[in-house]
Amino acid sequence: MDKRCVNRVTTGAMLGGAVGGAVGAVYGTYEAFAYKVPGLLKVRHIGRATVTSSALFGLFLGAGSLLQCGRR
């Protein structure tokens, strides 16, 4: 793989991580209040949703960037 392809995959993974983190934080906050998670467990719940969503979005966007990079 050339330098441009590696840069494209890395950028895709970082962008996916940022978007996934934002979506996970919003969804985790909604879910924590909707299910009435008690006390400081809300912070753990929101953090877990944020990290999980960030990792998944980053993985899939990075993999998609890798597939697109291989076509050219």
C-alpha positions in Angstrom: 0.0 0.0 0.0 1.2 3.4 -0.8 1.4 6.4 1.6 -1.8 8.0 0.2 -3.8 4.9 0.8 -2.6 4.5 4.4 -3.3 8.2 5.0 -6.8 7.8 3.6 -7.6 4.7 5.8 -6.3 6.5 8.9 -8.3 9.6 8.1 -11.4 7.4 7.6 -11.0 5.6 10.9 -10.4 8.9 12.8 -13.5 10.5 11.2 -15.6 7.4 12.0 -14.3 7.5 15.5 -15.3 11.1 15.9 -18.7 10.7 14.4 -19.3 7.5 16.4 -18.3 9.2 19.6 -20.7 12.0 19.1 -23.6 9.6 18.2 -22.7 7.3 21.1 -22.6 10.2 23.6 -26.1 11.4 22.5 -27.6 7.9 22.4 -26.0 6.9 25.7 -27.3 10.0 27.5 -30.8 9.4 26.1 -30.7 5.7 27.1 -29.3 6.4 30.6 -32.2 8.8 31.3 -34.9 6.8 29.6 -34.0 3.6 31.5 -33.5 5.6 34.8 -30.0 4.4 35.4 -29.2 5.3 39.0 -26.6 7.9 40.2 -23.0 7.7 38.9 -23.7 4.6 36.9 -25.1 7.1 34.3 -21.5 8.2 33.6 -20.3 4.6 33.1 -23.3 3.9 30.8 -22.7 7.0 28.7 -19.0 6.3 28.5 -19.5 2.7 27.5 -21.9 3.7 24.8 -19.6 6.4 23.5 -16.5 4.2 23.4 -18.4 1.3 21.8 -20.0 3.4 19.1 -16.8 5.2 18.4 -14.9 2.0 18.0 -17.5 0.4 15.7 -17.9 3.5 13.5 -14.1 3.9 13.2 -13.7 0.3 12.3 -16.3 0.3 9.6 -15.3 3.6 8.1 -11.7 2.6 8.1 -12.5 -0.7 6.5 -14.7 1.0 3.9 -11.9 3.4 3.1 -9.5 0.5 2.7 -11.9 -1.2 0.3 -12.3 2.0 -1.8 -8.5 2.5 -1.8 -7.9 -0.9 -3.2 -10.1 -0.2 -6.2 -8.0 2.6 -7.5 
